Amino acid sequence: MDVRAIAFDVNGTLVHIHTDDHSDDAFRAVGHLLTYQGIDLRRHEVRELYFRILKAQQRSSAETYPEFDAPQVWRTLVEMTATDFTRSLPPEKLAQLPALLAETYRAVTRRQLKLYPHVRKVLQQLAGRYELAIVTDGQSSYARGELHKVGIAQYFRSIVISGDHGYRKPDARLFHKALDAVGVAPEHALYVGNDMHRDIFGAREAGMRTVLFESDQGTKHYRDCVPDHTISDHRQLLRILGS
């Protein structure tokens, strides 16, 4: 194969992560944080508003695969519930508050965050020989900090996160954005992901060859979609590439 770039999904592919998005603790923590912004909400009220705003955001999108914007969800929630105390806060504090709320929510809902075995060593061997990129569904307010935490952000020249664009995989535009950033055509690129629909089907539609990483996350069947390769250990990727 004449592979010049390799793009990866993150969660379920490089990173083993587990979150509890409906956690009482998360909405209680956010509610307590909002108290210091002059907003008094119980955890069930925070939860109800959060998901109502998120779903309304997605319904208003014209995209086939709409993605939500987490900081904007929290910004809307604050605007809906603001008091005179809230509105009197320093403008720079109010401007930073939506991202802080998004990060707080993610931090408390997160139960596990670690690399799958051999990921770091494989990326070290690939870096410098191939252009490496990320195409992942998620929010920048979560994903960039998590990539830094597990210590692999530095390997990727391009990091494309769906929350920055308003649509998610399998939309081919996300894959093309990553490839355009590294200057490699789809026919010379390989995509590694764990979800047959969002990752394998999406990358195939974008003109890339595909590798399915068998993890305990993601959809394993979608229509007649078949990956070019399947691996259960990231070291197998080196053999596929002849490395």
C-alpha positions as CSV (number, residue, x, y, z in Angstrom):
1,M,0.0,0.0,0.0
2,D,1.2,3.5,-0.8
3,V,0.1,5.0,2.5
4,R,1.2,8.5,3.4
5,A,-1.2,9.4,6.1
6,I,-2.9,7.5,8.9
7,A,-5.9,9.0,10.7
8,F,-7.4,7.7,13.9
9,D,-10.6,7.8,15.9
10,V,-10.0,8.4,19.6
11,N,-12.5,7.0,22.0
12,G,-12.9,3.3,21.7
13,T,-9.9,3.2,19.3
14,L,-6.8,4.8,20.9
15,V,-8.4,5.6,24.3
16,H,-10.4,3.4,26.5
17,I,-12.9,5.8,28.1
18,H,-16.1,5.3,30.0
19,T,-18.5,8.1,31.1
20,D,-21.8,8.3,32.9
21,D,-23.6,11.2,31.1
22,H,-26.6,11.1,33.4
23,S,-24.6,11.0,36.7
24,D,-26.3,12.7,39.6
25,D,-22.9,13.7,40.9
26,A,-22.2,15.6,37.7
27,F,-25.3,17.7,37.7
28,R,-25.0,18.2,41.5
29,A,-21.5,19.5,40.9
30,V,-22.6,21.8,38.1
31,G,-25.5,23.1,40.2
32,H,-23.1,23.9,43.1
33,L,-20.8,25.7,40.7
34,L,-23.7,27.7,39.3
35,T,-24.5,28.8,42.9
36,Y,-21.4,30.9,42.8
37,Q,-22.6,32.6,39.6
38,G,-25.9,33.6,41.3
39,I,-28.0,30.7,39.8
40,D,-29.9,28.4,42.1
41,L,-30.8,25.1,40.4
42,R,-31.2,21.6,41.8
43,R,-29.4,18.8,40.1
44,H,-32.6,17.5,38.4
45,E,-33.3,21.0,37.1
46,V,-29.8,21.3,35.7
47,R,-30.1,17.9,34.0
48,E,-33.5,18.7,32.5
49,L,-32.4,22.0,31.1
50,Y,-29.1,20.6,29.8
51,F,-30.7,17.8,27.7
52,R,-33.6,20.0,26.6
53,I,-31.2,22.6,25.2
54,L,-28.8,20.0,23.7
55,K,-31.7,18.2,21.8
56,A,-33.1,21.5,20.6
57,Q,-29.7,22.4,19.3
58,Q,-29.5,19.2,17.3
59,R,-33.1,19.5,16.0
60,S,-32.4,23.0,14.7
61,S,-29.4,21.8,12.6
62,A,-29.7,21.2,8.9
63,E,-27.0,18.6,9.0
64,T,-27.6,14.9,8.3
65,Y,-25.5,14.0,11.2
66,P,-25.8,16.9,13.6
67,E,-23.3,17.5,16.4
68,F,-24.0,19.6,19.5
69,D,-21.8,22.3,20.9
70,A,-21.3,21.7,24.6
71,P,-20.1,25.2,25.7
72,Q,-23.0,26.7,23.7
73,V,-25.4,24.4,25.6
74,W,-24.1,25.7,28.9
75,R,-24.0,29.3,27.6
76,T,-27.7,29.0,26.7
77,L,-28.5,27.5,30.1
78,V,-26.8,30.4,31.9
79,E,-28.5,33.0,29.8
80,M,-31.9,31.4,30.5
81,T,-31.4,31.3,34.3
82,A,-29.2,34.3,34.9
83,T,-30.0,36.6,37.8
84,D,-29.0,40.2,38.4
85,F,-26.0,38.8,40.3
86,T,-25.0,36.7,37.3
87,R,-25.3,39.7,35.0
88,S,-23.1,41.8,37.3
89,L,-20.2,39.3,37.1
90,P,-17.0,40.5,35.3
91,P,-17.4,40.0,31.5
92,E,-14.3,37.9,31.3
93,K,-15.7,35.5,33.9
94,L,-19.0,35.2,32.1
95,A,-17.1,34.6,28.8
96,Q,-15.1,31.7,30.3
97,L,-18.0,30.2,32.3
98,P,-19.6,28.0,29.5
99,A,-16.3,26.2,28.8
100,L,-15.7,25.8,32.6
101,L,-19.1,24.2,33.0
102,A,-18.5,21.9,30.0
103,E,-15.2,20.7,31.5
104,T,-16.7,20.3,35.0
105,Y,-19.5,18.2,33.7
106,R,-17.1,16.0,31.7
107,A,-14.7,15.6,34.5
108,V,-17.3,14.4,37.0
109,T,-19.0,12.1,34.5
110,R,-15.7,10.5,33.5
111,R,-15.2,7.1,35.0
112,Q,-12.2,5.8,33.1
113,L,-9.6,7.3,30.8
114,K,-6.5,5.3,29.6
115,L,-4.7,4.3,26.4
116,Y,-5.3,0.8,25.0
117,P,-2.2,-1.4,25.2
118,H,0.7,-0.5,22.9
119,V,-0.8,2.7,21.5
120,R,2.0,4.9,22.5
121,K,4.7,2.7,21.2
122,V,2.9,2.2,17.9
123,L,2.4,6.0,17.5
124,Q,6.1,6.5,18.2
125,Q,7.0,4.2,15.4
126,L,4.6,5.7,13.0
127,A,5.4,9.3,13.7
128,G,7.9,10.8,11.2
129,R,7.2,8.1,8.7
130,Y,3.5,9.0,8.1
131,E,1.4,12.1,8.5
132,L,-0.8,11.3,11.5
133,A,-4.2,12.9,12.1
134,I,-7.2,12.5,14.3
135,V,-10.9,12.5,13.2
136,T,-13.1,12.1,16.2
137,D,-16.6,12.8,17.3
138,G,-16.6,14.9,20.5
139,Q,-16.1,18.3,22.0
140,S,-12.9,20.2,22.0
141,S,-13.5,21.2,25.6
142,Y,-13.2,17.4,26.4
143,A,-11.1,15.9,23.7
144,R,-8.0,18.1,23.7
145,G,-7.5,17.9,27.5
146,E,-8.0,14.1,27.4
147,L,-5.5,13.7,24.6
148,H,-3.0,15.8,26.6
149,K,-3.8,13.7,29.8
150,V,-3.0,10.4,28.0
151,G,0.1,12.0,26.5
152,I,-0.4,11.5,22.7
153,A,-1.5,14.8,21.4
154,Q,2.0,15.6,20.1
155,Y,2.0,12.8,17.6
156,F,-0.8,14.4,15.4
157,R,-0.4,17.1,12.9
158,S,-4.1,17.5,12.4
159,I,-6.8,17.1,15.0
160,V,-10.4,17.3,13.7
161,I,-13.2,17.3,16.3
162,S,-16.8,17.1,15.3
163,G,-18.0,19.6,17.9
164,D,-16.0,22.3,16.2
165,H,-17.9,21.9,12.9
166,G,-21.6,21.1,13.8
167,Y,-21.7,17.7,12.2
168,R,-20.3,14.3,13.1
169,K,-19.0,11.1,11.5
170,P,-19.8,9.5,9.1
171,D,-19.9,12.9,7.3
172,A,-17.0,12.7,4.8
173,R,-16.2,16.3,5.3
174,L,-14.5,15.6,8.6
175,F,-12.1,13.1,7.1
176,H,-11.4,15.5,4.2
177,K,-10.6,18.3,6.6
178,A,-7.9,16.2,8.3
179,L,-6.4,15.0,5.0
180,D,-6.4,18.5,3.6
181,A,-4.5,19.7,6.7
182,V,-1.7,17.2,6.1
183,G,-1.8,17.5,2.3
184,V,-2.5,13.8,1.5
185,A,-5.2,12.5,-0.9
186,P,-7.7,10.0,0.4
187,E,-6.4,7.2,-1.8
188,H,-3.1,7.5,0.1
189,A,-4.6,7.5,3.6
190,L,-5.7,4.9,6.1
191,Y,-8.3,5.3,8.8
192,V,-8.4,3.4,12.0
193,G,-11.6,3.3,14.0
194,N,-13.8,1.0,16.1
195,D,-17.3,1.8,14.8
196,M,-18.5,0.2,11.6
197,H,-20.9,3.0,10.7
198,R,-19.3,6.2,11.8
199,D,-15.6,5.2,11.3
200,I,-15.4,2.5,8.6
201,F,-18.3,3.5,6.5
202,G,-17.5,7.2,6.9
203,A,-13.8,6.8,5.9
204,R,-14.7,4.5,3.0
205,E,-17.2,7.1,1.7
206,A,-14.4,9.7,2.0
207,G,-12.2,7.5,-0.3
208,M,-9.9,6.1,2.4
209,R,-8.8,2.5,3.2
210,T,-9.9,1.3,6.6
211,V,-8.8,-0.7,9.6
212,L,-11.4,-1.7,12.2
213,F,-10.0,-1.9,15.8
214,E,-12.1,-4.5,17.7
215,S,-12.9,-2.9,21.1
216,D,-15.8,-3.2,23.4
217,Q,-17.2,0.0,22.1
218,G,-18.9,1.0,18.8
219,T,-21.3,-0.5,16.2
220,K,-19.9,-3.7,14.8
221,H,-22.2,-4.1,11.7
222,Y,-23.5,-1.6,9.2
223,R,-25.2,-2.6,6.0
224,D,-22.7,-4.4,3.8
225,C,-19.7,-2.4,5.1
226,V,-16.5,-4.4,5.5
227,P,-13.1,-2.9,6.6
228,D,-10.0,-3.5,4.6
229,H,-8.3,-4.9,7.7
230,T,-9.4,-5.8,11.3
231,I,-7.1,-5.7,14.3
232,S,-7.4,-6.4,18.0
233,D,-3.9,-5.2,18.9
234,H,-2.5,-2.0,17.7
235,R,0.9,-3.7,17.0
236,Q,-0.9,-5.5,14.1
237,L,-1.2,-2.1,12.4
238,L,2.6,-2.1,12.0
239,R,2.4,-5.5,10.2
240,I,-0.3,-4.2,7.9
241,L,1.9,-1.3,6.9
242,G,5.0,-3.5,6.6
243,S,6.7,-1.6,9.4
